[in-house]
Amino acid sequence: MLRRIEEELRSTGNLDDSNHADVINKILKQRGKDIPVTGYGSSEKKVYVSRFNPETLEKLEQAGFFVYTLTGSSISELMEAGKPIIDSAKNSSEKFGWDYSRESFFEDVSKAVEVAVKPNTFLLPGSNAWPWWDWPKRISHFSEQINLKTGAFAVMGRVNQYAELAILHLEKTGEKLFDQNQHIITSTPADDAGSMRNNFATVGPFDESGNLYIRSENRDPLGRSFAIAALVTPIPNI
């Protein structure tokens, strides 16, 4: 909740609000993961957040990263809260026979965690040409680089995490993390990156109105132009 208040205060452009946001930021750095956030959905449950330590946070911010708090809310909870998410498979599943309707896809929740994102490096360069079996190794290599520089980690996130992150960034900056022709690919619930050949999800693109499209698919992603985006986090497993 405090992180949301800080972000709202900074978005006003008012000097007094900015000063108040600085005070909140100092409190967050001092208390870290002891501060819970409220999730989305009808339950609005409070969850505790894994946060960057002050040293890592400072390095990330100096390097130009935006830091956001993900509540771990499911796709269903985000949609219930009015977030502009559209299940694009609904319009094409009958035509192509795709299996997108697994309950876990919409109900899967994840850990509440701070994530850092740098828009110009959010999509890993060249990742749309990588075969699916190479993704874990590539993300691990990227994580090692990030860890050496900042102490943070990089992981492949879940569809609900990418969706919440993309919408938070759009709300804060008015900018989309990827353009109208780009998709992020990720594993679906209960899978990992090494078992994604026939179980994967895509996040994106945004349409012109700011609606975010998502899809759960059971087709082989080999040879398709999907980009990989690793989440920069304070812990190696989210």
KAWO-V7039 format. One record per helix or strand of 2 or more residues. SS is the DSSP state (a for helix, b for strand). FROM is the first residue (numbers start at 1). LEN is the number of residues. If there is no record, write none. Layout:
BEGIN
SS:FROM:LEN
SS:FROM:LEN
END
This chain:
BEGIN
a:2:10
a:15:20
b:36:3
b:46:3
a:54:9
b:66:5
a:75:6
b:85:3
a:88:4
a:93:4
a:103:5
b:113:5
a:119:3
a:127:3
a:132:19
b:153:4
a:159:15
b:184:4
a:193:3
b:200:7
b:212:6
b:230:4
END
